[in-house]
Amino acid sequence: MIKELAKKLFGDFNQRYLKKVAGVVDKINSLEAVFERKSIEELKTSTAEFRRRLENGESIDDLLPEAFAAVREVSKRRMNMRHFDVQLIGGYALHKGRISEMKTGEGKTLVATLALYLNALEGKGAHLVTVNDYLARRDAQWMSPIYITLGLSVGIIQHEASSLVEWENEDALTTKITPCTRKDAYAADITYGTNNEFGFDYLRDNMKLSVNDMSQRKLHYAIVDEVDSILIDEARTPLIISGPTDISTNVYYKIDEVIRQLAPETSYKVDEKRRDVQLLDAGINSIEKTLGLENLFDVANVDTLHYVNNSLKAHAVFKRDKDYVVENGKVIIVDEFTGRLMPGRRYSDGQHQAIEAKEQVVIENENQTLASITFQNYFRMYAKLAGMTGTAATEAGEFMQIYNLGVVSIPTHRKMVRNDRADVIYKTAREKYEAIIAEIEEMNKLGRPVLVGTSSIEKSELVSKMLEKRKIKHEVLNAKHHEREAQIVALAGQKNAVTIATNMAGRGTDIKLGEGVLDLGGLHILGTERNESRRIDNQLRGRAGRQGDAGSSRFFLSLEDDLMRIFGSEKISYIMNKLGMKDGEPIEHNIISKAIENAQKKVEAMNFEVRKYLLDYDNVMNQQRTIVYGLRNSILNKEQVEEVARETINNTLNSLYDEFVSAHEKPDLEGFNKALKETFAIDDISTDVKKSEDFLNTAAQKIKEKFEAKKAEFGEHYRGLFSYLMISMLDDKWKEHLLSMDHLRDSVRLRGYGQKDPLNEYKREAFNLFAGLMDRVYSNTCRILFNVRMGQKQEDVDLEKKEQERQKTAKISEERRDVLSAAPKEEKAKPVRRVVPKVGRNDDCPCGSGKKYKKCCGQSEADSEDV
């Protein structure tokens, strides 16, 4: 009610925004006649003129009307496509760092050219992020005549290779793809690529041993196409670069045999809402007897319990041909939102190995994380971020809260006339599928094309078999037939076409209607069930009725559908029984639609909490990652080596002083002396001093002299030696730290039972772990640096050569792991020394909460000491 009142008083935000932009659109339109009079050669010089004006102090906002007018004119001449006014509005919103919500078929690909060109004028790079390699290559090559004519270079980043788009024949307006290095593709003015590759390149760059080998520039501006898919749906699966561990895989087969003997219902209970499994007494007794354990839940058996829980989930929660497929002896995850196969992505924490054991395929070794980042934290590094999609309004709150991205709904160029018919609901799935086939058959007789949306491969194949029995010709588009995706989708609008597709498969490709289809009523969308997200339902509906075309949509549901059964069937079942409905008789009612929407809202809220949970924990990791990667880059920057070396020495000295002097009522100068000798290889310092500060000053002077002597000893090799030592130590300890952080995140979940906030516990202990990490890196580097001696044939350390050797000996894989809840692991507490200088009680807390240390982690520390 308050929202409605505010809308009446102040007007709708979207309407106010569109009204504000209308003046800019008028200005761009007023320039159209001016740019029409320019020759192609004059248009080609526009970019150089715009850049000259930027150098003279104008802003890109000042250039916007002319830049947009230039892009529109070149597009008219080179592409025979003129940007509509609504597309100019979309381009303006993208430039301002917002999400342009535009209906399917409204030309988002063309809209992006406006903002990409304008922001590329600054010479810092502009990225267009897509959901797959096909779209990245297609869109880059499709739109490149505009960019190349205006004097900008275009790069493409793909999984297998990188390339530049160049003229093949300018007169014929044909382009060609030329292979290039990844660095060259990123150096282009505009770069197209997938979200995975952009993120992995960032991680790869921060594992390189030479600045020259790094690919990416500083992240400047990005437009994320299908932004809801990338920043919402895929935000639960972080990017991970990992290396193999030496853990045996035999244990997975052994546990799998044990779980196969358990009887469902009596041995374990499945929680479908949370996708979890709980052992019952009968199951626990059976496992203990088979494995010869006295108590499965004993601390000594925590690893066994972890394997048992994963195997239970593999059998009871994860379904073949829904969650994953088995191809060529490999378990490949099926993306729950797109229905596409995701080779390379693996479930985390041994869950994937448990599924491999269930399917009796070769189990791949567990991997240890070497580098990781979430999409949320990667894309928030861009100085300016924008997005495009047909469906963003339902997640507008999350976009604003997580990414500070406002959503602007752009009006359609032509009025939407699609007929969205009310849902029909049946008691059983059998009745529902019979009604679906009947409707497809009816539409097929009329000649109308039908697009059938299903939620899984299993259900798409079920509909396909039923159609085969009726001898209705059709195409199936799911994870098993994804190679022909673009071709199948392109033909889905032809007369009599019947296409069965999983969820958003084919997204990014317009379905163009065949001759005479409009007269028949256009494309008919048939949903076989409601998805967990309203947005995905809207995406399916949005495939029909593009640019004012005729079309229709309808969803068929049953009380046995997953969404209805788990979240909303009780109320709906009560209504149906109250109305005295008979078998085979459907119901259409607003109360039903409302109940379904409420069920979807519940799931959306639950999924948001999962993403928020992941981000809250990764924010802690992100601060540490920023520090480590920043230090790494400083070491690789030869001009900063001296500064980093001195900082390393000072931190180590202060840490030792804190350990042996500050932490004791009576300073342990003898212990301090011994530690200094071991670490810095200096002579004993007289302990006959009145003030410990004098002892520290004497030690600092001796270390300085020793450091200068070492520099003189190694001469021109000193920088290379220090860089190699520091980078090797940092990479090695960071790898260990990531493993410790994984274990910590699992173990803190149990703290909730002790009335403690797991996130605060994680922040506090993560800070201590990180302090210990940096302390060990600094002290170990000093210990080696000050004790190493010049050999007879000392050679400069070639970091690039070391990197090549490392790549040969280490099998490094890149993957996206689904983050699922797993049984908590326990690990032995490790003594941690604090990095110096200490955090003062009134200083900002290093965890990033924005609170004073005494009110945040310092308070938690004090609480734990009082217990």
Residue pairs with C-beta under 8 A, 6 or more apart in sequence:
10 16
14 408
14 409
17 93
17 408
18 89
18 408
18 411
21 89
21 92
21 93
24 64
24 65
24 88
24 92
25 85
25 88
25 89
25 92
27 65
28 65
28 68
28 69
28 72
28 88
29 85
31 65
31 66
31 69
32 69
32 72
32 73
34 69
35 43
35 69
35 70
35 72
35 73
36 73
38 73
40 77
40 149
43 70
43 73
43 74
43 149
43 150
44 149
44 150
44 151
45 151
46 66
46 67
46 70
46 150
46 151
47 121
47 150
47 151
47 152
48 151
50 63
50 66
50 67
50 121
51 121
51 123
53 62
53 63
54 60
54 63
54 121
54 122
60 67
60 95
60 118
60 119
60 121
60 122
63 118
63 121
64 92
64 95
64 118
67 114
67 117
67 118
67 121
68 83
68 88
68 91
68 92
68 114
68 118
70 117
70 150
71 83
71 113
71 114
71 117
71 146
71 150
72 82
72 83
72 88
72 114
74 145
74 146
74 149
74 150
75 81
75 82
75 83
75 110
75 113
75 146
76 82
78 145
78 146
78 149
78 173
79 110
79 143
79 145
79 146
81 107
81 110
83 91
83 107
83 110
83 111
83 114
84 107
84 413
86 102
86 106
86 410
86 411
86 412
86 413
87 106
87 107
87 110
87 111
87 114
87 413
88 114
89 100
89 408
89 410
89 411
90 100
90 102
90 106
90 108
90 111
90 114
90 388
90 410
91 100
91 111
91 112
91 113
91 114
91 115
92 114
92 115
93 99
93 100
93 386
93 408
93 410
94 100
94 111
94 112
94 114
94 115
94 223
94 386
94 387
94 388
95 114
95 115
95 118
95 119
95 386
96 386
97 384
97 385
97 386
97 405
98 386
98 387
98 405
98 406
98 407
98 408
99 227
99 386
99 387
99 388
99 389
99 392
99 399
99 405
99 406
99 407
99 408
100 108
100 111
100 386
100 387
100 388
100 408
100 410
101 389
101 390
101 391
101 392
101 393
101 407
101 408
101 409
101 410
102 108
102 111
102 388
102 389
102 390
102 410
102 412
103 390
103 412
103 416
103 542
103 545
103 546
104 390
104 510
104 539
104 542
104 543
104 546
105 510
105 546
105 547
105 549
106 390
106 410
106 412
106 413
106 546
106 547
108 225
108 388
108 389
108 390
109 139
109 142
109 143
109 225
110 143
111 388
112 128
112 139
112 143
112 223
112 225
112 388
113 143
113 146
113 147
115 126
115 223
115 386
116 126
116 128
116 147
116 190
116 223
117 126
117 146
117 147
117 150
117 152
117 190
119 126
119 220
119 221
119 384
120 126
120 147
120 152
120 189
120 190
120 221
122 220
123 189
124 217
124 218
124 220
124 221
125 186
125 187
125 188
125 189
125 190
125 191
125 217
125 220
125 221
126 189
126 190
126 191
126 220
126 221
126 222
126 223
127 190
127 191
127 192
127 193
127 198
127 219
127 221
127 222
127 223
127 382
128 136
128 139
128 140
128 190
128 191
128 192
128 193
128 222
128 223
128 225
129 193
129 194
129 195
129 198
129 222
129 223
129 224
129 225
129 230
130 136
130 139
130 192
130 193
130 194
130 195
130 225
130 226
130 508
131 194
131 195
131 225
131 226
131 229
131 230
131 338
131 507
131 508
132 194
132 340
132 508
133 158
133 159
133 194
134 485
134 486
135 225
135 508
136 156
136 157
136 158
136 192
136 193
136 194
137 156
137 158
137 177
137 192
139 192
139 225
140 154
140 155
140 156
140 165
140 192
141 156
141 165
141 175
141 177
144 154
144 165
144 175
145 173
145 175
147 153
147 154
147 189
147 190
148 154
148 165
148 166
148 167
148 175
152 188
152 189
152 190
153 164
153 187
153 188
153 189
153 190
154 164
154 165
154 188
154 189
154 190
154 191
154 192
155 162
155 163
155 164
155 165
155 180
155 184
155 185
155 186
155 187
155 188
155 190
155 191
155 192
156 162
156 163
156 164
156 165
156 177
156 185
156 191
156 192
156 193
157 182
157 185
157 186
157 191
157 192
157 193
157 194
157 197
157 198
157 201
158 193
158 194
158 197
159 194
159 196
159 197
161 179
162 179
162 180
162 181
162 182
162 184
162 185
163 177
163 178
163 179
163 180
163 185
164 177
164 178
164 180
164 184
164 185
164 188
165 175
165 176
165 177
165 178
166 175
166 176
166 178
167 174
167 175
167 176
168 174
168 175
168 176
181 215
182 201
182 215
183 214
183 215
185 191
185 193
185 215
186 201
186 215
186 216
186 217
187 217
195 224
195 230
195 234
195 375
196 239
196 816
198 216
198 222
198 378
199 239
199 373
199 375
199 378
200 239
200 241
200 814
201 215
201 216
202 216
202 373
202 378
202 381
203 239
203 241
203 371
203 372
203 373
203 814
204 215
204 241
205 213
205 214
205 215
205 216
206 371
206 629
206 632
206 633
207 241
207 370
207 371
207 731
208 214
208 636
208 803
209 636
209 727
209 799
209 800
209 802
209 803
209 806
210 636
210 799
210 800
210 803
211 633
211 636
211 637
212 800
213 800
213 803
218 383
219 381
219 382
219 383
220 382
220 383
220 384
221 382
221 383
221 384
221 385
221 386
222 379
222 382
222 384
222 385
222 386
223 386
223 387
223 388
224 230
224 231
224 379
224 385
224 386
224 387
224 388
225 387
225 388
225 389
225 508
226 388
226 389
226 507
226 508
227 387
227 388
227 389
227 392
227 399
227 405
228 387
228 389
228 391
228 392
228 395
228 535
229 337
229 338
229 389
229 504
229 507
230 375
231 375
231 376
231 379
231 387
231 399
231 402
231 403
232 395
232 398
232 399
232 535
232 611
233 337
233 338
234 337
234 375
234 816
235 374
235 375
235 376
235 611
235 614
235 615
236 607
236 610
236 611
236 614
236 818
236 819
237 345
237 816
237 817
237 818
237 819
238 372
238 373
238 374
238 375
238 614
238 618
238 816
238 817
238 819
239 372
239 373
239 374
239 375
239 378
239 814
239 815
239 816
240 367
240 369
240 371
240 372
240 814
240 815
240 816
240 817
241 369
241 370
241 371
241 372
241 812
241 813
241 814
241 815
242 367
242 368
242 369
242 370
242 812
242 813
242 814
242 815
243 367
243 368
243 370
243 735
243 810
243 811
243 812
243 813
244 365
244 366
244 367
244 368
244 811
245 365
245 366
245 367
245 368
246 365
247 365
247 366
249 353
249 363
249 364
249 365
249 366
251 307
252 307
252 311
252 350
252 353
252 354
252 356
252 357
252 363
253 357
253 363
255 304
255 307
255 308
255 311
255 354
255 357
256 311
256 314
256 354
256 357
256 358
258 287
258 290
258 291
258 308
258 311
259 308
259 311
259 312
259 314
259 315
260 315
261 286
261 290
262 268
262 283
262 286
262 287
262 312
263 282
264 270
264 316
266 280
266 282
266 283
267 279
267 280
267 282
267 283
267 286
268 277
268 278
268 279
268 280
268 283
268 312
268 316
269 277
269 278
269 280
270 276
270 277
270 316
270 317
271 277
271 278
272 562
272 565
272 566
273 566
273 567
273 606
274 821
275 313
275 317
275 820
276 313
276 317
276 821
277 309
277 312
277 313
277 316
277 317
279 287
279 308
279 312
284 296
287 293
287 296
287 308
288 294
288 295
288 296
291 304
293 301
293 304
295 301
296 304
296 305
296 308
297 305
299 826
302 823
302 824
302 825
302 826
303 825
305 823
306 349
306 350
306 822
306 823
306 825
307 350
307 354
309 822
309 823
310 349
310 350
310 351
310 353
310 354
310 822
310 823
311 354
311 357
311 358
313 351
313 354
313 820
314 351
314 354
314 355
314 357
314 358
315 358
318 324
318 351
318 355
318 358
319 456
319 458
320 326
320 359
321 334
321 456
321 457
321 458
321 461
322 334
322 456
322 457
322 458
323 333
323 334
323 336
324 331
324 332
324 333
324 334
324 355
325 331
325 332
325 334
325 341
325 457
325 479
325 480
326 332
326 359
326 361
327 341
329 361
329 362
330 343
330 361
331 352
331 355
331 356
331 359
331 361
332 341
332 342
332 343
333 341
333 342
333 345
333 346
333 347
333 818
334 340
334 341
334 342
334 456
334 457
334 479
335 341
335 342
335 479
336 503
337 503
337 504
337 536
338 502
338 503
338 504
338 505
338 507
339 456
339 457
339 460
339 478
339 479
339 501
339 502
339 503
339 504
339 505
340 479
340 482
340 505
341 479
341 482
342 816
344 813
344 814
344 815
344 816
345 815
345 816
345 817
345 818
346 352
346 364
346 367
346 815
346 817
347 355
347 817
347 818
347 820
348 817
348 818
348 819
348 820
348 822
349 742
349 746
349 820
349 822
350 366
350 822
351 818
351 820
351 822
352 364
353 363
353 364
353 366
356 362
356 363
356 364
357 363
367 813
367 815
368 735
368 738
368 739
369 735
369 738
369 739
369 742
370 735
370 738
370 812
371 738
372 621
372 738
373 618
373 622
373 625
374 614
374 615
374 618
374 622
376 402
376 403
376 611
376 614
376 615
376 618
377 615
377 618
377 619
377 622
379 385
379 403
380 403
385 403
385 405
386 405
387 399
387 405
390 538
390 539
390 542
391 535
391 536
391 538
391 539
391 542
392 399
392 407
392 535
393 407
393 409
394 533
394 534
394 535
394 538
394 604
395 535
395 604
396 406
396 407
398 608
398 611
399 405
399 406
399 407
400 406
400 407
402 611
402 612
402 615
412 547
412 548
413 547
413 548
414 547
414 548
415 548
416 545
416 548
417 545
417 548
417 549
417 550
417 551
418 522
418 541
418 544
418 545
418 549
418 550
418 551
418 552
418 553
419 551
419 552
419 553
420 541
420 552
420 553
420 554
421 552
421 553
421 554
422 554
422 588
422 589
422 593
423 530
423 554
423 555
423 556
423 557
423 588
423 592
423 593
423 596
424 435
424 554
424 555
424 556
424 557
424 586
424 587
424 588
425 556
425 557
425 558
425 559
425 564
425 572
425 576
425 586
425 587
425 588
425 592
426 432
426 435
426 556
426 557
426 558
426 559
426 584
426 585
426 586
427 558
427 559
427 576
427 581
427 583
428 558
428 559
428 560
428 583
429 558
429 560
429 561
431 558
431 583
431 584
431 586
432 528
432 556
432 557
432 558
432 560
432 561
433 462
433 463
433 466
433 528
434 584
435 556
435 586
436 452
436 463
436 526
436 528
436 556
437 463
437 466
437 467
437 470
439 526
439 554
439 556
440 450
440 452
440 467
440 472
440 498
440 526
441 470
441 472
443 450
443 524
444 450
444 472
444 496
444 498
446 520
446 521
447 495
447 496
447 516
447 517
447 520
448 495
448 517
448 520
448 521
448 522
448 523
448 524
449 492
449 493
449 494
449 495
449 496
449 497
449 498
449 499
449 513
449 514
449 517
449 523
449 524
450 497
450 498
450 499
450 523
450 524
450 525
450 526
451 492
451 499
451 501
451 511
451 523
451 524
451 525
451 526
451 540
451 543
451 544
452 460
452 463
452 498
452 499
452 500
452 501
452 526
452 528
453 501
453 502
453 503
453 525
453 526
453 527
453 528
453 540
454 460
454 463
454 478
454 500
454 501
454 502
454 503
454 528
454 529
455 502
455 503
455 528
455 529
455 531
455 562
456 502
457 478
457 479
457 480
457 502
459 528
459 529
460 476
460 477
460 478
460 500
460 501
460 502
461 476
461 478
463 500
463 528
464 474
464 476
464 500
467 474
467 498
467 500
472 498
473 496
473 498
474 498
474 499
474 500
475 488
475 491
475 492
475 497
475 498
475 499
475 500
476 499
476 500
476 501
477 484
477 485
477 488
477 489
477 499
477 500
477 501
477 502
477 505
477 506
478 500
478 501
478 502
478 505
479 502
481 488
482 505
485 505
485 506
485 509
486 506
486 509
488 499
488 501
488 506
489 499
489 501
489 505
489 506
489 509
489 511
490 509
490 511
490 512
491 497
491 499
492 499
492 506
492 511
492 523
492 543
493 511
493 512
493 513
493 514
493 517
493 523
494 513
494 514
494 517
495 514
495 515
495 516
495 517
495 520
497 514
503 531
503 536
503 540
504 536
504 539
504 540
506 543
507 539
510 546
511 523
511 543
511 544
511 546
513 522
513 523
513 549
517 523
518 549
518 550
521 550
521 551
521 552
522 544
522 545
522 549
522 550
522 551
522 552
523 543
523 544
523 545
523 549
523 551
524 544
524 551
524 552
524 553
524 554
525 540
525 541
525 543
525 544
525 551
525 552
525 553
525 554
526 553
526 554
526 555
526 556
527 537
527 540
527 541
527 553
527 554
527 555
527 556
528 555
528 556
529 555
529 556
529 557
529 558
529 561
529 562
529 563
530 537
530 555
530 557
530 561
530 563
530 564
530 596
530 599
530 600
531 537
531 540
531 563
531 600
532 563
532 600
532 603
532 604
532 607
533 600
533 603
533 604
533 607
534 597
534 600
534 601
534 604
537 555
537 600
540 553
541 553
544 551
544 552
544 553
545 551
557 564
557 596
558 564
559 565
559 569
559 572
559 573
559 576
563 596
563 599
563 600
563 603
564 572
564 596
564 599
567 599
567 602
567 603
568 595
568 596
568 598
568 599
571 595
572 592
572 595
572 596
575 587
575 589
575 591
575 592
575 595
576 587
579 587
581 587
610 819
614 819
616 759
617 745
617 759
617 762
619 848
620 762
620 763
620 766
620 847
620 848
621 741
621 766
623 846
623 847
623 848
624 737
624 766
624 770
627 770
627 774
628 730
628 734
631 644
631 730
632 727
632 730
634 640
634 643
634 644
635 641
635 644
635 723
635 726
635 727
635 730
636 723
636 727
636 799
638 719
638 723
641 719
641 722
641 723
644 726
645 707
645 722
646 707
648 726
648 778
648 781
648 782
649 680
649 703
649 707
649 782
651 774
651 775
651 778
651 835
651 836
652 679
652 775
652 778
652 779
652 782
653 676
653 680
653 696
653 699
653 700
653 703
654 836
654 837
655 775
655 778
655 779
655 833
655 834
655 835
655 836
656 672
656 675
656 676
656 679
656 779
657 672
657 692
657 696
657 836
658 833
658 834
658 836
658 838
659 675
659 833
660 667
660 668
660 669
660 671
660 672
660 675
661 667
661 668
661 669
661 672
661 692
661 695
661 696
667 692
667 695
669 687
669 689
669 692
669 695
670 687
672 695
672 699
673 684
673 685
673 687
676 682
676 685
676 699
676 703
677 683
677 684
678 783
679 779
679 782
679 783
679 786
680 702
680 703
680 706
680 782
680 786
681 706
681 786
681 787
682 699
682 702
682 703
682 706
682 786
683 702
685 695
685 698
685 699
685 702
686 698
687 695
689 695
689 698
706 786
707 786
710 718
710 785
710 786
711 718
713 789
713 790
714 721
714 790
714 794
716 796
717 794
717 795
717 796
717 797
720 796
720 797
720 798
720 799
721 785
721 788
721 797
722 781
722 785
723 797
723 799
724 797
724 799
724 802
725 781
725 784
725 785
726 777
726 781
727 799
729 777
729 780
729 781
729 784
730 777
733 773
733 776
733 777
733 780
734 773
736 773
737 769
737 770
737 773
740 769
740 827
740 830
741 766
741 769
743 825
743 827
744 762
744 765
744 766
744 769
744 827
745 762
746 822
746 823
746 824
746 825
747 824
747 825
747 826
747 827
748 758
748 759
748 761
748 762
748 765
749 758
749 824
750 824
751 757
751 758
751 761
752 758
760 856
760 857
760 860
761 860
763 847
763 849
763 856
763 857
763 860
764 847
764 857
764 860
764 861
766 847
767 846
767 847
767 857
768 832
768 834
769 832
770 835
771 832
771 833
771 834
771 835
772 830
772 832
772 833
772 835
774 835
775 833
775 834
775 835
778 835
839 845
839 846
839 853
839 858
840 853
841 852
841 853
841 854
841 858
842 852
842 853
842 854
843 852
843 853
844 850
844 851
844 852
844 853
845 851
845 852
845 853
845 855
845 856
845 857
845 858
846 853
846 857
847 856
847 857
849 856
849 857
852 858
